[in-house]
């Protein structure tokens, strides 16, 4: 992180401390900690257990999991701030379906704190144009925009597009999700030799991120990272 970025973060922290407290979106208590209070923050399911560096599923001593060793995904590593569990799942749903866009900054900030490898650019999981018109915003783009600003990394808004309007992944079984996403994305820019980070709200099966990573590889990217707010763990599969 550059000195300028560190100074910007420090100035932002000072400004936040001088602003009036706002109600915590989880418990209603006054909060200067962002969208939720410090007490609720302590109760959130941060992903602090040892996990596979490639897909972020729990493993012994943080070793690469057998699944990734047997069939490596198209992305090289995953950074996740939380496990997708209560009450974090309610915050993600409020952002995605409740239009609580204020949550994007707080969630993105927690994810940004875990970033160690600096890519050449970051991009959001694209929405199909019809889904974007229906929802009115792309929550992944809101997250990516905040992270790009915090870490001073170029945001690639038009690098890739979603060209197939697929059924929601949440409505499908795990086995159906990979087939559902095939050829769903296209990348038009030249990403030769670049390290690109993909930003999304939740990774469940990883099928969407894997297919997007494949499109990035076809555009020339030599390294691809997945940055997600939350990772669905085996006991919380949906």
NORURLIN-V37618 format. One record per pair of residues at least 4 apart in sequence whose ideal C-beta (glycine too) atoms are under 6 Angstrom apart, sorted by the first residue. I is the first residue (numbers start at 1). GAP is how many residues later the second one is. D is the distance in whole Angstrom. If there is no record, write none. Layout:
BEGIN
I/GAP/D + I/GAP/D
END
This chain:
BEGIN
1/4/5 + 1/5/6 + 2/150/6 + 5/147/5 + 21/9/4 + 21/10/6 + 21/11/5 + 22/9/6 + 23/5/5 + 24/4/6 + 24/5/5 + 24/7/4 + 24/12/5 + 24/13/4 + 24/16/6 + 25/10/5 + 25/11/6 + 26/10/5 + 26/14/4 + 26/61/6 + 27/13/6 + 29/8/5 + 31/6/4 + 33/4/6 + 33/5/5 + 33/8/6 + 34/72/4 + 35/67/5 + 35/68/5 + 35/71/4 + 36/4/4 + 36/5/6 + 44/44/5 + 45/37/5 + 45/38/4 + 45/40/4 + 45/43/5 + 46/36/6 + 47/33/5 + 47/35/6 + 47/36/5 + 49/9/5 + 50/11/6 + 50/12/4 + 51/5/5 + 51/7/5 + 51/8/6 + 52/5/5 + 52/7/5 + 52/12/5 + 52/13/4 + 52/16/6 + 53/24/5 + 54/10/6 + 54/14/4 + 54/23/6 + 55/13/5 + 55/23/6 + 56/22/4 + 56/24/5 + 56/175/4 + 57/8/5 + 59/4/5 + 59/6/5 + 64/4/5 + 64/5/6 + 66/4/6 + 68/4/5 + 73/137/5 + 74/136/5 + 74/139/4 + 74/140/4 + 74/143/6 + 75/138/4 + 75/149/4 + 75/151/5 + 76/147/5 + 76/148/6 + 77/148/5 + 78/148/4 + 79/35/5 + 79/148/5 + 80/148/5 + 80/151/4 + 81/29/5 + 81/30/4 + 81/33/6 + 81/148/6 + 82/6/5 + 82/148/4 + 83/150/5 + 84/5/6 + 84/118/5 + 84/146/4 + 84/148/4 + 84/152/6 + 85/151/6 + 88/142/6 + 91/12/6 + 92/109/5 + 93/4/6 + 94/4/4 + 94/6/4 + 95/5/5 + 95/8/4 + 95/9/6 + 95/44/5 + 96/43/5 + 103/4/6 + 104/4/6 + 104/38/4 + 104/39/6 + 105/41/5 + 107/122/5 + 108/35/5 + 108/38/4 + 108/39/5 + 111/118/6 + 112/35/5 + 112/38/5 + 112/39/6 + 119/76/4 + 119/77/6 + 119/78/4 + 120/74/4 + 120/75/5 + 121/33/4 + 121/35/5 + 121/75/6 + 122/22/6 + 122/26/6 + 122/31/5 + 122/75/4 + 122/77/6 + 123/33/4 + 123/36/5 + 124/16/4 + 124/17/4 + 124/20/4 + 124/75/5 + 125/15/4 + 125/75/4 + 126/34/6 + 126/35/6 + 126/36/4 + 127/4/5 + 127/5/4 + 127/11/5 + 128/34/4 + 128/37/4 + 130/35/5 + 139/62/6 + 140/59/6 + 140/60/5 + 143/56/5 + 144/55/4 + 147/4/6 + 148/5/5 + 148/7/4 + 159/28/6 + 159/30/5 + 160/25/5 + 160/27/4 + 160/55/6 + 161/25/6 + 162/22/6 + 162/23/6 + 163/23/5 + 164/20/4 + 166/14/5 + 166/18/6 + 167/4/6 + 169/8/5 + 172/4/4 + 172/5/5 + 172/8/6 + 174/31/5 + 176/4/6 + 177/28/5 + 177/30/4 + 178/29/5 + 181/26/5 + 181/27/5 + 181/30/4 + 184/27/6 + 185/27/5 + 185/30/4 + 187/28/5 + 187/29/6 + 187/32/4 + 190/30/6 + 191/28/4 + 191/29/5 + 191/30/4 + 192/28/3 + 193/29/6 + 194/27/5 + 195/28/4 + 196/20/5 + 196/25/5 + 196/28/6 + 197/28/4 + 197/30/5 + 198/11/6 + 198/14/6 + 198/28/5 + 199/28/5 + 200/28/5 + 201/28/5 + 202/28/5 + 203/25/4 + 203/28/5 + 204/28/4 + 206/4/5 + 209/17/5 + 213/11/4 + 216/5/4 + 216/8/5 + 217/4/6 + 232/4/5
END
